[in-house]
Amino acid sequence: MMMTEPHDDLHPDTLAVHAAMERSQYGENSEALFLTSGYVQPDAATAARRFGGEEEGYTYGRLGNPTVSSMEMRLAAMEGTEAAIATSTGMSAILLMCMALLKAGDHVVCSHSMFGSTIKLIASEFGKFGVQSTFVSQTDVAQWKAAVRPNTRLLFAETPTNPLTDVCDIRALADIAHEAGALLAVDNCFCTPALQRPVLFGADLIVHSGTKYLDGQGRVMAGALCGSRRLVSEVLLPVMRSAGMTLAPFNAWVVLKGLETLGIRMEAQSARALALAQWLQAQPQVARVFYPALASHAQHELAMAQQSGKGGAVLSFELKAADPDEARKRAFHVLDNSRTISLCTNLGDVKSLISHPASTSHGRLTEAQRQVAGVSQGMVRLAVGLEHVADLQADLARGLGTL
């Protein structure tokens, strides 16, 4: 876990390159990678103080590492929060958040459109331990407000959502949470701080899967939570020390370097995604395209206000079909005829990735849950990379043109 000093005078793009731990005695310009599980202490008394939390200092790899600290410091600075804590994966960040904030009898409100694994974790796994949950429409503020109970401790939103790219009103949800004495957590995986900083709209915690755009090239697994100094040090860190969802130093170093190019990648990939979304809208085989930067998107104006005028790099589209079985076959046909676009359920890579959410990321949900979330059998998700748009269009046309 690493705190960060205010950087009001620096742009997030500058922080992405410079925010980190101080250089070592060797004066390295590129942040160092510290591969160690333990740390030699100068004397027994110092060791006792450090292990007792009375003095800052590294003691054991599960509890802290300079490379991990640099990654936390950089991400917190970019998000505009006081602190951040890194985890081994994005789902482990959500696990840490829920373990730290919720107990038996507590209640959490989430969107129907959350990532499938998040729904399973909160509704099923935490449900076994007495945590209550209510799932509501992502975009209906009235439903969020009506779902709040006296025992509600957390509102958790993902914006835009995966794969429909639904956008929630962060400020409105923050007001609802705070009025109820609860916290608002926002999963900022799709936009990243390059496009959206939820803390500016009142969010208390920002959740990240660093596996995605923070790395940017599909190399490592990572996660993080960003928030206030008090939340991170007094609420999240004690659970991390016991449960050990620790981020490996090498993975932290890869994400740290990925953050340096985050802004220019998100700018370029958003531009390509918009061009591709506009092209898909004109294809006769496509029933609907879901992408926040399109004027046809239901929350287009809100998205543009919250997301720095950009749509992000993920879009999805629904194929025309007579029934769910035909829709699934048509979707598989498009996927199987892709050559340039990789058939892969990850996202955030510089390589464009295509997937069928109903059978992969949302495959563990019931059909009823998928229908509520709007994930149909004919839906295809596309995470747009850095290839030339004409090549991506030609690749999709190969499948669409032979339906």
N, C-alpha and C positions, 0 to 999 in steps of 0.2 A: 504494500500500500504506500502511495506517495502523495504528499500534499504538494500544491503548486502555489507559487506567489502570483498576485494579480499581474496581468499583462495588458492593461487597458490601452497601452500605446502601440501594441503590435497586432497586425492582422493575423487571422488564423493560418493563412498560408505561410507566413513568416515563422509562427510558432511551430508549424509542422516540420520545419527544418532545424530550428534552434533550441526548442524547449527540451531539456534533458538534465541529467545529473552533471555536476562539474567534471571537467576532464581529470584524468588521473595525472600522476606525476610525469607521465610520458608525453602529455600534450597531444593526444590523438585527436584528429579532426572528425573522424567518423567514430560514433559512440562504440565503446569497447564491449566485447562479449565476455562476460564472466561465467565460466563453466566451473562451478564449484558447489558442493552440497554442504560444506561446512566452512567455518571461519575461525581462524586462530585468534584467541583473545589475549590481550596484553598482560592480564593478571587475573587472579581469581575474583577479586573484589569487583573489577570492571565487568567480568562475565556475569556475576550475580546481579549487578545493577541492570545490565542489558536484558538478561532473561526476565528480570522482574519488571521491566517496562519503565524503570526509573531513568534510563539513559538511552539515547539513540545509538544504534549500532547493529550491524548484521550479526546474527547468531547461528542461524541454521537455514538451509535452502528452502524449506517449506514455509518459513516465516519472512523471508525477504531476500532480495538479490539486487545488486546495483543496476544490472541491465533491465530487469523487470521494473525497477523504480523509474528508470528513464522513460520506459514506454508509458507507465502510468502518469508520469509528470507531463509528458507531451500530449497525451489524449485529454487529460483534465484541462490543460491550457487551451486546447482547441475547442473543447465543449463549453468552456467558460465556467467550469465548476472549480471548487476549492480542492477537490481530491478525487482520486480514482483508485480502484483496486482491481488488479488483473486476475483472471481465472483461466483454467485450462481450456475451456470451450465456451461458446455462447450459452448453451443450455446449463452449464455449471454456474454461469453468472446468474441465471434465473433461479437455479436451485439455491445458491447462496442467498439471494435476495429473499426468497420465500422462507428459508430456514431462519433467517435473521429477523424478519418482520412479523411472521405469522406463527400462531400456536393454536392448539385445539380450541375450537369455539369461535375463532376469528373468521372474518368473512372478507372475500376479495371479489371485485367486479372486473370482468375482462370482456373483451370483444369476442363475438362468434367467429370473427375472421382472423383470430390469432393463428400463428404457426401451429401445425398439427401437434408437434411434440410438446409445445407449451400448453396446449389444451389438455393433453393427456397427463402431463406432469401435475398441473394444478387441480384438475377435476378428479383424476383417478388416484395418483400417488399421494398427494397431500390430502385428498378426500379420505383416504384410509386412516389418517391420523387426526381426523376431526376438523379439518379446515373446510369451511363452507365456501362455495363459489357460485356466482351467477354470471351467465354469459349473455351479453346484450348486443344490439345492433351497433356496429362500429361508428356509424354516422348519426345516430339518433341521440342527441344530447339528453332528451327527455327520458329515454330508457335508462341511461346511466344514472340520472338523478333519482329515478323511481326505484332503482335497484339497491340504492344505499340503505343500509340498516344501522342500528345503533352499534353493532359489533363489526362494522366495516373498517378495515385497517388499511386497505390498499386498493387503488384503481390502477389497472395495468393495461396500457394501450400500445399498439404497434402501428406506426404510421409512416409511410404507407404500409398496407398489409400485404401479406404473401398468400396467394398470387394475384388477388383482384386489385391491388393498389388503392384500396379504400383509404381515405384520409380522415382523421378525426380532428376536431377542434381542440388543440392542446390547452389553450387558455381556458376554455369553457370547462374542460374536465378537471383542470387544476383548481378552479374555483369550487367545483362540486366536492372534490376531495378535501380541500382545506376547510370548507364549511362544515364538513362532517368529522373533522379531526383526523382525517386519513392522509395518506401520501399518494402522489401520482408518480408512477414509473412509466417511462416511454422507451420502447424499443426503437432505437434510431439506426438500425442496421442498414436499411435501404438508402437512407439519405446521407448518413454520416455527418459529422460537424462541418464538412465542406459545403453542404447545402442547407442544413437545418440544425439549430441549436435549441433543443426543447427547454433548457433552463431559462431562456429568455421569455418563454411563454408560461412560466410557472411550474414546470416539472421539478420534482424533488430528486428523482433518480433517473439516470439515462443508462439503458442497457445496450451492450454491444456484443455481437458475434464478430470478433476480430478476424475470424476465419474468412470473412467475406471481403468487403472493400478496404478495410484497414490494412490487411495484407495486400490484397489486390492482384495476386498472381496464383492463387490456389495452392499455396505451398504448405501452410501450417494451420493448426487449430489454435484458437485463442478466444478469450472473452474478457469482458470488463464491465464494471459498474462505476459510474461517475456521479458524484453528489457533493453534499456539504462535508466539511471537515468532521463535524460531529457524527453524521450518519456513517461515514466511512470508518472512522477510528473507533467509535464507541459501539456501533451496532453491527457492522459487517465484519470488521477485522477480527473480533473475538471468535466468531463462528468459523472464519477462514483458518484461524490458528488451530482449531480443534478438528475441523473436517478436511482441510487440506486440498481444496480445489485449485492447487497451485499451478501457475503458468510456468512452463519450462523456460529457462533463460534464452535458449536458442530461438524458441518460438517468439519470445518477447522481442528479441533483436530483429527478427525478420519483420514483425509488425512495425517496430520502431522505424525501420528503413522504409517500409511501405507507406507509412504516414507522410513521409517527405514528398511523395508524388500524389497524394490523395486528391488535392484540389484540382490539378490539371487532368487527372484521370476522370474524375466525376464530371468535369466540364465536357470533356471530349466524349465520354460514353453517354452522357445525357443527350448531347446533340445527335449522336447516331441513333439512339433509341427513339427520339422524336421523329426523325426522318423515316425510320422503319415503321413506327406506329402509323404515321400518315399514309405510307405505302400500303400497309395491311388493311387499312380502312377501305381502300379502293378495290380490294380483291373480292371477286364475286363469291368465293368459297367461305369467306369470313363473315360471321354474323355480327360480331362486336369486338372492339378492341378496348382494353382497359389500360389507360396510361394517363397519369395526372396532368401532363402538359397538353393533352388534347382538349379542345374546347368542349367536346362531347362528354368529358369526364364529369360525373355528378358533383364532385368537390373541386372542380378546376380552379376557381377563384381562391378558395381557401388554401389549396395546395401551393399555388403560385405565391401567396402571401407568406406561408410558413417555410417554403422550400427554396427561397432565394430566386424564385422565378424559373426553377428547373424541375424537370419531371423525374430525374433519377435515371438509372440504367436498366430497370426491370419493367417489362410489360407483359401482358398476357392477352390472348385472343381466343375467341370461342368460334368453333367451326359450325357451319350449318349442317344439320342432320335431322332425320325423321324421328329418331329415338335414341336413348342412351347407348344401346349396343352399337348402332351405326356410328354414333359420335365417337365412341372409344376407338373403333376401327379406323376412322378417319384421322383421329389424332395420332394414333400409332403409325399410320402411313406417312404422315408429315415428318414425324420424328425419324422413322427408319430411312427416309430418303434424304436426310441431311448429310452433307459431306464436310462442309466447312464448319458448320455449327456442331459443337460436341454434344452428344446425348449424355447429360450429366446433371445430377440434381443439385449440385453446388451453385453458388452465384458469387459475383464479385470478382471474377477473373477477367484478365484482359482478353481471354478467348471467349467468344460468345457461347453460351450454354443453353440447351433446350431440354425441357422436361414435361412430363404429364403429371401434374399435381395429384389428381384423383387416385393414381396408383402408386405414387411415391411419397412425397412429403406429407400428403393427407391420406395416405393409404390405410393408416391404422384407425382412422375415424370411421364411424358408422356412416352408411349412406345418408341417413337422416341428418347427421351432423354436417356432412359435406354439403347437403342441399341448403341447410341454414347458412352455411358459410359462403354459399354461392359457387362452390367448386364443382363444376359439371364434368361429365366424362369427355366432353368435347373441348375442354379447355387446355390450351398449350401455354406454358410459361417460357419466356425468353429473357435471359439475362444478357444484355448486349455488351459486347467487348469493344475492341479497338480495330477490328477489321474494317475494310472499306465497305460502305453501305451497299454499293452495287453488288458486291460479292455475297453479302448476306441476303439481299433480295433474290438473287439468282438461286441461292441454296434453298430458300423457302419455296420459291416458285416451282422447283423440281417436284416437291411433294404436293403442293396445292394444285398445280396444273394437271396432275394425274389422278385426282380424286374422282 
